[in-house]
Amino acid sequence: MGGTFFIFLATITITHVSLLLNSVIALNPNKGFSLRMIHIDSKESPLYLGDHLTWDERLQRLVEQTRARARYIESQILLESNATHSMNPDIARLRTVYEAAMFYIAEVGLGNFPGSEPLYMNYYLMIDSGSVFTWLQCQGAAPTFTQDMPLYPWNLSTTFRPVTPVPCNKALCPSGRCNDFGQCTYVAGYVSGPISSGIVAKERFTLGSSTGAGALETMDLYVGCGLHQENFGVALGNNHKTRRRDLIAGILGLGRGPWSFLSQMSSAGQGRFSYCFEPSNRKIKASNTYLRFGADATTGTAARRVGETPLVERGKSRKTFYYLNLEDVSVGDKPVGFPRGTFELRNEAEGGTMIDSGAPLSLMYRPYFNKVVDLVRAHFENLKVEYIGRIGVADACFHGEFDSYNYPPITLHFQNANYVISDHRANFIRINANYFCFAYFARESKRPAFKLGALQQINKRIVYDTMDERLSFRDEDCRLDPSN
């Protein structure tokens, strides 16, 4: 993997940033950059569990991950909506663990170390789209989670520069504070209790360039040098308990705040990014999916049919996630007929339709989910397929051979664009030779009312334009596209 900077996106989010961040990097907006995505269940992942899981166990794990992530995102929504108010008691009652937010991993090329080959050092970071800061454990810290590779030797990197603003304030430092040496400090806190704190520095990152195969580009971005970590024992550093190496060094924050990795890329004119998720089989050997920035993030030629829908404008709070305007849902050619505003983002802590590449599967508020399932049932009843109901973790299942039927497409009617999911592998999951289930799941909460997960994004080229605040998409065979 060499010096390539790898990443797999869990809810990809970005925003415009302050003048301070505009000075961080000076990239050519006409140039494209590509980051390879790694799923934690792939054989390339340092958290790979092996091939011993059965299909039923994998499905159960996917559903558990989806619901755990939903709880985590809900807790973040509640936390943000109460940032300037007293703590909402719902937050304290919401069961969540930090590991629920992290399904994807980045291998990051960091620093500049003269005399070494390559000149930078590679570190694995867990990706969290629910946080807005990137940090890793630094030399000098008392590590509170096991790490089998050296703590980052910041003092040996010639490109490590602590941020020392004068005066020290919130606009120039994430925490609004500096230490006794005038260096910016940060505190990255997470809903379930983990905390990382240390100093803020600019450091050199390395990633792939569109200028040619194997080409690399460098840029200086803000990163936290973690000197004190607490309460990460549940999420990180547990591989040694099963005789595997602990290679995770910290967190890559991909939230929408101004200090996140993606926001810093946006400030450099790379305010467009895309991905195309290929279908996976029961065992993920490796991924050929990439996150693409700038000139590489396109929907292809004008001849290809492209849908385009605006991103939801929001107030000063709830800036971490991406929301879309969903107006209705159809099963085959039959619309549910949801009343206008059903999926509207109504206030700071309820409703809305979120697009989330970090959730394996899609979730919908149960009363709305039941209306969609009614149409799915009606479709299969016309084909004499028996409805079973709940099987294991799946909410709506049928008795019949998976490959033998005319499966209805599911259409999400977004504002100004229809998102048609025609691949039956994205809409239905085979349990065994004689049973299959609807690949959408119900939840009791409306935070959000609907979450579009990664499975329902396969074979779609999805482009986020964070300058014009819009999302574009088109059908594509993501395994064959030469840009992948």
N, C-alpha and C positions, 0 to 999 in steps of 0.2 A: 504494500500500500504506500510505501515510501513517504513522500512529503505531501501527498494529497490531503486536502481538508475535507473530511466526510461529514455528512449531516443527513438525518431523516427528520422530516418536519412533523411536529405534533401540533397543532393549530397554528398555521403560519400567520403572523400578524406584524404590522408595520405602521408607522405614522410619520408625519413631518416633524422635524426636530428643531432645537434652538440653534441660534447662530454659533454657539460654542461648538456644537457637534458638527456644524457645517465645515469647520476648519480641521476636522480630524483627518480626513483622507481626501485625496484629489485624484479620483479615478476618471478615466475617459468614459462618458456615458454612452459612447458608440461601441464600446467593447463589451463583450459578454463574459460571464463567469459561471462556472458549473461546480456544484457540490454534490457528491454522491451520497445517497441516502442508505442508511443501515438500519434494518429492523432488529429489535432485540431477539427475535426468534430465528434469525438467519444464522447459518453456520459461521459467518464472519464476525458475529457479535461476541464481545467478551462476556455477555450474559446468556449465551446459548445454553439451553437445558439438555440438549441431546435429542436423539431420534426416538426415544422410548415412549413419548406421548402418543396415545391413540388419537384417532380423529375426534371421538367424543370428548376426550380430555382437552384437546386443542380448542374445540368449539366452546367448551365450558370456560376455558381460560380466556378466550376472546370476549365472551359475554361478561365475565367478571372484570376484565380490564376495562371494557366499555362502561360498565356501571360504576366502577371505582373512579374512573376518570370523570364521569358525570358528577359524582359527589364532590370531587376535588374542584371542578370548575364552578359548581354551585357555591361552594364555600368561598372561592375567590370572588365571585360576583357579589355575594353578601358582604364580604370584607371590604371590597371597593365601594359598594353603595353606602356603607356606614363609615367611610374613612373620616368624614368630618362630623360624625354624630356619635352618640353613645353606642356601645357594642350591641348589636342585635343578638338576642338570646338564641335565635335559630342557629347562629354560627357555632355556639358552644355545643348545641345538640347534634350538629351534623357530623356523622361518623366519617372520618377521612384519614388517610395516611399519605405521606408525601410521595411514596412510590407510585401512587395512582396516577400521577401526572407524567410519568416518564416511561415511554415505550420505545424511544428511539435514541440513537447514540451518534455523537460526532467524534471523529478523530481529528484533532486540531494540531496543525503545525504552528508552533509558537516560538518567538524569540529569534535571536541571532547569536550563534556561539562559534566564533572564529576557530578554525582548526578541526571542527567536527564535520562529519559527513552523514546526513545533510547538515546544513548550517543551523537548522531549527530542531526542536524536539517535539515529538508527537505525544499528545495526551488524549485520553478518552474522557469526554464529558457527557453526562446525561442531559438530554434536551428537555427543557420545560417551557412550553409556550405560555404557561400561566405566571411566569416571572419575567422581570425585565432587566436582569443583570447577569452577567457572565463572570464566574469566578472559579478558581481552582486552589487547592491547598498549596501553600508556598513554603519554601525552606524557612525554618525558624518557627513554624507553627507546631503546636502540640496536636497531632492528628487525632481526631475523635472517631474516624472511621478508617478501617484498614485499607492501605494502599500499597501494593506490591512493587510499584515503580517509585523512583525518587520523587520527593516533593519538589515542586518547580524551583530550579536554582536561579531565581530572579537576579541575584547579584552577579551572575556570570554572563548574562545576556547584555550585549552592547546596545540593544534597542529598548530596554526596559527603562521607562521614565515616569517616576511618580508625578502625579498631578499636584501642583502647588499654586493654587489660585490666590490672588490678592485682590479684593478681600475674599475671605472664605464664606460662601453662602449657599443657599439651596439651589440656586440656578447653576452653580459651578461645581457642586459636589452632590452626589446622590443623597447623602445623609444630612447635608447642610453644615457639616462640621469638618474640622481639620485636627490632626494630632499636634503634639508639641513641636514637631518639625515643620509644620505648615503644610503637611501632605493631606490631600483629600481622603476621607474615610468613607466606607460604605457599611451598611448593615442590610443583609438580605434575609428577611424573615419569611417563613412559610406557615401556612394555616395550621398545620398539625404540630408545630413546635420547633422544627429545626431552624437554626440560625447560623449564618456565616458572616463574619466581619473581618475587616482588614483595611488595606489602603487601595486607592484607585490609581492605576497607571495606564499609560499608553504602551502597547506592546505590539510587536509585529506578528501578523497573521499571514498564513500562506494558503492559497487556494488555486484551483485550476482556471486557466484562461481559455477563451475561445480562439486565441491566436494560433493554436496548433495543438496537435496531440501531444500530451505530456507537458505542455507549457504551464508554467506557474506564475502567479502574480502575488505580490505582497502588498499589504496595507497595514497601517497603524490604527488600532482600535482600542477603546477603553476596555479594561479587564480588571477584575478584582483579585488582588493578591490576598488569599484567605489566610489569616493568622490565627483565627479562633473560630472553631466550628462546634456546634452543640446539637445533640438529638438527631443525628443522621443514621443511627444504628439500624433502624428498620429498613431504610431505603438503600444505603450504600455500605460497602465493606463486608458483605456477608458471604461472599463466594468461598472463602476459606473454610467455612463450615461444611461444605460439600467437596473439599479438596480441589477447588478451582482457584485460579489467580484473581485477586482483586485489582482491577485495572482502572476503575473509575476514579477520576481525580477531582471532579467538581461538577458544576452545572453550567450549561449554555442557555442563557435566557433569551427566548424568542418572543417575548411579549411585545405589546404595542408601545411601551414607554420609551422616552427619548434615549435611554442608556442601553437599550437592547442591541444585539448584534444586527438585526435586520433594519432597525431604525438608523443605525450608523451607516449601513449600506445605502439606505434611501437618501441620506443627506449628501452622499457623494454622487447623486444622479442615477443610482441603480434602483430607482423606485418602482421597478416592475420585476416580478418574479413568477416562475411557473413550475409546475411539475406534472407528470403523467404516470399514474400508478398502474403498473402491469398486474394482471391477475396472478395470484400465487397458488401453487398446489398445496397439498397437505403439509409438505415439509419445505420450508423456505431455504434453498441452498445458497442463493446469493441474489442480490437485487441489481437490476440494470436501470434503476430509476435515479434521476438526478433533479436537484433543485437548481433552476437556472435564473440568473440575474441579467438585468439590462438588455442589451441587444439580443441575447439568446432567448429571452422570454417573449415568445410570439405565439400566435395561434396559426401560423403557417401562411399559405398563399391566399389571395383574395377569393380564389375559386372554392375554398372550403367553407362550408356553412358554419357560421360562428354565432353563438348566443351571447348577449351582453346584458348585464343587470347591474344597477347601482349598488354600492355598499351603503348600509344604513348609516346616516349621520347620527352622531350621538353627542351628548353634552360632555361636560368636563370629567365625568366619572365613567367607569366601565370602559376603559380604553384598551383593554388587553386583547379582546377577541374580535373576530369578524362576524358581522350579522348581515343577512340578506332579507329582502322583502318577499316572503312567500305568500301567495294569494290563494292558491288552491292546490289540490292533489288529484290526479286521475289514475285509475287502474284500467289499463287498456284504453278504450275510447270513452270511458264513463267517469266524469268528474264527481268527486264527493259533493261539491257545492258548499264548501265552508263559507259562512258569512264573512263579509268584508271585515278585515281587521282581526280575524281569528288569531293569526300568528304575529300580530303586531308587537313590537318592542314597546311595552306600555309605560314602564317606569324603570327605575334604576335597578330593580331586582326581580323582574318578572317578564316572561314572554320572549318573543323574538325567535328567529331562525338563525342558528349559528352553523357555519361551515367549519368542520374540525377534522383535519387530517390525522390528528393524534388519537382520536377515538376509532377503534377498529370497525365498529358497527354503528348504524343510525338508531337514534332514540327519539320517541315522540310521546308527548303528554298523553296519558292513557285514554281519556275520552275522545281525543282526536284520532289516536291509534285505532281504537275500536271501529270508528267510522270507515277508516281505510280498509281494515280487515274484513268488514262486512262486504265490500266490493270484491275483495280477493276471494272470499268464500263463494260469493255468487258466481264468479267466473268459473271456479272449479266444480261447483255443483252442476253447471251446465255440461261439464265434461264427465260427470258421474264419478268424481273424485271425492272420497270421503274426508270430511273435516274431523280432525281428532282433537284439536285444541292444544293445550299445553303439553309439551314433552320435555322433561328435564328443564333446561334453562330457556328454551324457546317458547314464545308466547302463542304462536299460531301455526299448527302443523297439520299435515295432510298424509293420507295413506295412499301411496301410489308410486310407481317407478319413476325416478327422478328425470330420466332422459326421454320420457315418452309423451310429454304433453306440450301443448301450445301455451307457453307462459306469457302472461300479459306484461307489457312494459309498464313501468311506473313513471309518471310524469309529474315533476314539480313545477308548478306554474309560478315562476318568479316574475317580478315586475319587469315587463318588456321582453321576457325571454322564457321559453319552455326548456327545462332541463329534462331530457328524455333518457331514462335508464332502461335500455332495451336488452342488455346482456342478462340472461336469466341467472347467471352465477352471482350477479350483484344483488338480485332481488330475492333469491331462494337458495337455501342451503340444504344439501343432501345429508340426511342423518345416516341412512343406510340404503340398501337396495330398494326398500319398499316404503320409506318415509322421507318426507322433505318438509322444511319449515320456511315461513316467511322470514327474510333476513333483516327485518326491522324489529325493534323491541320497544315495549311500553315502559314508561316510568311515571311515578306519581307526582313529580315536580314539574313546574312550568318555568324553571330556570335552567336552560331556555325551554320553549315549548316544543321545538324540534331541533335536533342536532344531526347534520348530514355527516356521516362517518366515512372512513377511508374506503370501505368495501364498495359503497355506492358511488365512489369516484373513480373506479377502475376504468381503464380505456377511455379516459377523458383528458384532453389537454386543458388544464385550468390555469388561467393567467390572472394574477392580481396586479392591478394598476393602482398603486398607492398615491400617484400624483393626481389622477382624474377620479379617484375613488370609485372604481368599477371593477367588476369581475367578468371575465370572458371565458368561454368554454366551447369546445367542439369535440366530436367523436374522433378517436384515434386508436389504432392498434399500438399500444405503448411498447410492445415487444419488438416491433419492426421499425419504428420511427428512427431514422438515422441520427436525429439529434440526441437520442438516448444512447 
